[in-house]
Amino acid sequence: MGDGRRGLQQIVRDEIRGAEELRILPNIYEPLEDSYLLAEIAGKKAFGKVLDMGTGSGIQGIAAARKGCDVTFADIDRNAVKCARLNAEISKVRGKFVVTDLFDKISGKFNTIIFNPPYVTSDPLHKMNKVNFALDGGFEGREVIDRFLESYKEYLLPRHMVLMVESSQNNYMKDVERLDAKIVGKVHMFFEDIVVLEFK
């Protein structure tokens, strides 16, 4: 584990008491650099009614809930929602838990939407004969991101922000330009830069 990852983990653990006790159920995406980076920023910036889309372990939503936000934890994977609920209980925070394919089962509007989408391109995953739908973003790594961007505005309250992870592999600069997004977090990995974008 590199120093950068250790640092992010410690920051998030300081923000989320009990984060070191997170339980990761089988086949659920284990928090890595992208999760810790987004959780750190969510713990500082999220406000009001929060939708944690693609919640996975729940780490980002828990960071928001710890600062008093009203959080909906949402994921397409029923076991991920179960994992997020378990970790919310461990962290002593409450929330609403929804199994949904993006916004299909989401009702209401939110001040903050947090999204750590699958952004890895499909080709490398298929070559490994290991497709993981928590990671697989389609052949350009943008399939789920682009579906999200088609609908997200319908679920925002007048005062709002979106915090979303992207990678240099899926050309995050495309969204910086077209969404007038700010890069509010960045970490360099061996073969890519991972960023958190903030936009409306």
C-alpha positions in Angstrom: 0.0 0.0 0.0 1.5 3.4 -1.0 1.8 6.3 1.2 -0.9 8.2 -0.6 -3.5 5.5 0.0 -2.5 5.3 3.7 -2.9 9.0 4.0 -6.4 9.0 2.5 -7.5 6.1 4.6 -6.4 7.8 7.8 -8.1 11.0 6.8 -11.4 9.1 6.2 -11.0 7.2 9.4 -10.6 10.5 11.3 -13.9 11.7 9.7 -15.8 8.4 10.0 -15.3 6.9 13.5 -15.4 3.2 13.0 -14.4 3.2 9.4 -11.6 0.7 10.2 -14.4 -1.7 11.1 -16.1 -1.6 7.7 -17.3 -5.0 6.6 -16.9 -6.0 3.0 -19.3 -8.7 1.9 -18.2 -11.2 -0.8 -18.1 -9.8 -4.4 -18.6 -6.2 -3.1 -16.1 -3.5 -4.3 -13.6 -3.0 -1.5 -12.8 0.7 -0.9 -9.7 1.7 -2.7 -8.1 5.1 -3.6 -11.1 6.3 -5.5 -13.5 5.4 -2.6 -11.3 7.1 0.0 -10.8 10.2 -2.1 -14.5 10.6 -2.7 -15.4 9.8 1.0 -12.9 12.5 2.1 -14.5 15.1 -0.1 -18.0 14.0 0.6 -17.2 14.4 4.3 -16.3 18.0 3.7 -18.7 19.1 1.0 -21.9 17.1 1.1 -25.0 18.8 2.5 -28.7 18.4 3.0 -30.4 15.5 1.3 -27.8 13.2 -0.2 -28.0 10.4 -2.7 -25.0 8.0 -2.6 -25.3 6.4 -6.0 -23.4 3.2 -6.5 -22.9 3.0 -2.8 -20.9 -0.3 -2.6 -19.6 -0.6 0.9 -21.4 2.7 1.8 -18.2 4.5 2.8 -19.1 7.8 0.9 -22.7 7.9 2.2 -21.5 7.2 5.8 -19.1 10.2 5.5 -22.0 12.4 4.6 -24.3 11.0 7.2 -21.7 11.5 9.9 -21.9 15.3 9.3 -25.7 15.2 9.6 -26.9 14.7 6.0 -30.0 12.8 5.2 -28.6 10.0 3.0 -30.1 7.6 0.6 -27.7 4.7 -0.2 -28.4 3.2 -3.7 -26.9 0.5 -5.7 -27.9 -1.9 -8.5 -26.4 -4.8 -6.5 -28.7 -6.1 -3.7 -25.7 -7.4 -1.8 -24.0 -4.0 -2.0 -27.1 -2.3 -0.4 -27.0 -5.0 2.3 -23.3 -4.2 2.8 -23.9 -0.5 3.0 -26.8 -1.0 5.5 -24.5 -3.2 7.7 -21.7 -0.6 7.6 -24.1 2.2 8.4 -25.3 0.3 11.5 -21.6 -0.3 12.5 -21.0 3.4 12.1 -24.1 4.3 14.0 -25.7 6.3 11.2 -29.2 6.1 9.6 -30.3 6.2 6.0 -32.6 5.0 3.3 -31.4 2.0 1.3 -32.6 1.4 -2.3 -31.8 -1.3 -4.9 -31.9 0.5 -8.2 -30.3 0.7 -11.7 -29.2 4.3 -11.5 -32.4 6.4 -11.0 -35.0 3.8 -11.9 -36.2 3.4 -8.3 -35.2 6.8 -6.9 -37.9 9.2 -5.9 -37.5 12.8 -4.6 -34.7 15.3 -5.1 -31.4 15.9 -3.5 -29.0 18.7 -2.5 -25.9 16.4 -3.1 -25.5 13.4 -5.4 -22.3 11.4 -4.8 -21.3 8.9 -7.5 -18.4 6.5 -7.8 -19.3 4.9 -11.1 -17.7 1.9 -12.9 -15.2 3.6 -15.1 -12.8 0.8 -16.2 -12.9 0.0 -19.9 -14.4 -3.4 -20.7 -11.6 -4.7 -22.9 -9.1 -5.4 -20.1 -11.8 -7.0 -18.0 -12.9 -9.3 -20.7 -9.3 -10.3 -21.5 -9.0 -11.4 -17.9 -12.3 -13.3 -18.2 -13.4 -11.4 -15.1 -16.2 -8.9 -15.6 -17.0 -7.0 -12.5 -20.1 -4.8 -12.8 -18.8 -2.6 -10.0 -15.9 -1.7 -12.3 -17.0 -2.4 -15.9 -17.8 1.0 -17.5 -18.2 -0.3 -21.1 -15.7 -0.3 -23.9 -14.8 3.4 -23.4 -15.3 3.3 -19.6 -18.2 5.8 -20.0 -21.3 3.8 -20.5 -22.7 4.1 -17.0 -21.3 7.7 -16.6 -23.1 8.9 -19.7 -26.4 7.2 -18.7 -26.1 9.0 -15.3 -25.4 12.3 -17.0 -28.6 12.0 -19.1 -30.8 12.0 -16.0 -29.2 13.4 -12.9 -30.5 17.0 -13.3 -34.1 15.8 -12.7 -33.2 14.7 -9.2 -31.6 17.9 -7.9 -33.0 20.5 -5.6 -32.4 24.2 -6.4 -29.4 24.3 -4.1 -27.2 21.4 -5.2 -23.9 19.8 -6.2 -22.7 16.5 -7.8 -19.5 14.9 -6.7 -18.4 12.2 -9.1 -15.2 10.1 -9.6 -13.7 9.8 -13.0 -10.3 8.6 -14.4 -7.9 9.7 -17.1 -8.7 6.4 -18.7 -12.2 7.5 -19.5 -11.2 11.1 -20.4 -12.4 13.1 -17.4 -11.4 16.3 -19.2 -14.4 15.8 -21.5 -16.7 16.3 -18.5 -14.7 19.1 -17.0 -15.3 21.0 -20.2 -18.9 20.1 -21.0 -20.2 20.3 -17.4 -18.0 23.3 -16.4 -16.8 21.0 -13.6 -14.2 21.7 -11.0 -11.5 19.1 -10.1 -11.8 19.1 -6.3 -9.7 16.0 -5.6 -7.0 14.1 -7.5 -4.7 11.1 -6.8 -2.1 9.6 -9.2 -2.0 5.8 -9.6 0.5 3.8 -11.6 -1.3 4.1 -14.9 -3.9 6.8 -14.4 -5.1 9.9 -12.6 -8.3 9.5 -10.5 -10.2 12.7 -9.9 -13.4 13.9 -8.1 -15.4 16.3 -10.2 -17.8 18.8 -8.6 -20.5 20.2 -10.9 -24.1 21.2 -11.2 
